[in-house]
Amino acid sequence: MDLTPQVPASAQLIQGYGDGRFRISGVVHEGSVIVLPDRTVAWQVAATTQLTAESLAPVTEAAPHVELLLLGCGRAPALVDEALRAALRQRGIVIEAMDTGAACRTYNVLLAEGRRVAAALIAFH
């Protein structure tokens, strides 16, 4: 039985993480990234303390609209500032914070389900 998630060939599937990098659809990305179903972009956030609404512009400006943002906080989950959570909610985006590994795995499952999901992933060593 094949357990590989069924996603379109063009979808950004997270295949590995750790040592300060991510492997997404066969491409290695150094440092933090934002993963959308159709593309991956470098993200200049190295800690949750650097998280701002502006830093999440690739998510808030994405088309089609993202409904769920998974925030990979590094090795351990962190709380999301209530003002940022409210600003995203006004745009119809729910944010869920978890450790980066859990965010990677959850993103792949939701992507395979066809959900409008994105992942903002903080790299760690």
Phi, psi and omega in degrees: 000130179275123180257005180294130179301140178271104179229155176303149181302331181276352183289148180273101181259128181278118185255342180189158179206159177126168181053035176077017182212170178225145171249115185233118181049045176084358181250133178270129179243123178275134177084185182293151182217158166248125182250121175249162182305331185249356180195161176235134180235147175297146183228121185274041178242124181249352180205154181298338178293342179267000184288125177222166175299322180295323181292341181261015180307320178302332179279311184291336181261002184293145172229126002291162184300135175274134178260331184225127177248121175266122180258112175272111191270010185103221183285337183220149178294159179221163177280144177263132178307133184298325179295320177293316178302317180294319180297319178292318180300323177298334179267006178081021182245127174263135178249135178235122181263139179200175176293158187300320179299315179296321179297319178298311182295317181294319178304312182300319180296312182293324176299316180296333178279356180082017180286155177271086189237153172221160177228127173256110191245118176275124180287151176216162179252000000 
